[in-house]
Amino acid sequence: MRPHPRIFKTIKWGGVALTVGLAVLWRMSLTTQYSYSGKKDPSVGVASGCIWLNWFHGIYRDQMATGWRTFPSQVTTQWLGNSPFSRDNTRVVIPIWVLMLLASSATYGAWRLETLARRRARAGKCSTCSYPRTGLAPSSPCPECGAAAPQA
């Protein structure tokens, strides 16, 4: 069964918006570090092309300032894993380019599937299985896969 066309449209355009948003966030994070700390865990931030989550343990958590903070970014080479700076916190760092790669590949897949389906429909083939529909009534389902007739 084929997904509803609105699902493909949402994936396609939502993926484009997400990829562009992540690209803008990545570019902004190269010059400035943004972080947010609330009363509850985790604190989050963006810096040096990475998104990080930080869980504080012990007494330090009660002394943290809350709210958004912005300051010049410092270049770091830390990737996934615990923070080497303190045993009182746990930090997970994810590069933004990894998230951009995932979003753009899902977007590309949705665009490609819809393009292939449209191309098959124009060529007179079933949009699901590529079975030739020549000689069939326009409203009849595909004899190969049972898919509904293409809508005009």
Number of C-alpha atoms within 10 A of each C-alpha: 8 8 7 8 10 9 10 17 15 13 20 21 14 14 21 17 15 17 21 15 13 19 17 11 17 21 15 17 22 17 16 17 19 18 19 16 18 14 13 11 13 16 19 19 20 25 27 22 25 25 21 20 18 18 15 20 13 10 9 10 17 11 9 12 12 13 11 13 12 12 11 13 17 13 11 10 7 16 15 12 11 15 16 10 9 10 11 13 16 17 22 17 21 18 18 21 15 11 16 18 13 13 21 19 13 15 23 15 14 19 16 13 14 16 12 14 17 15 15 18 20 11 14 14 19 27 25 19 14 18 15 17 20 11 6 12 10 13 11 13 16 23 13 13 13 13 16 16 17 16 7 6
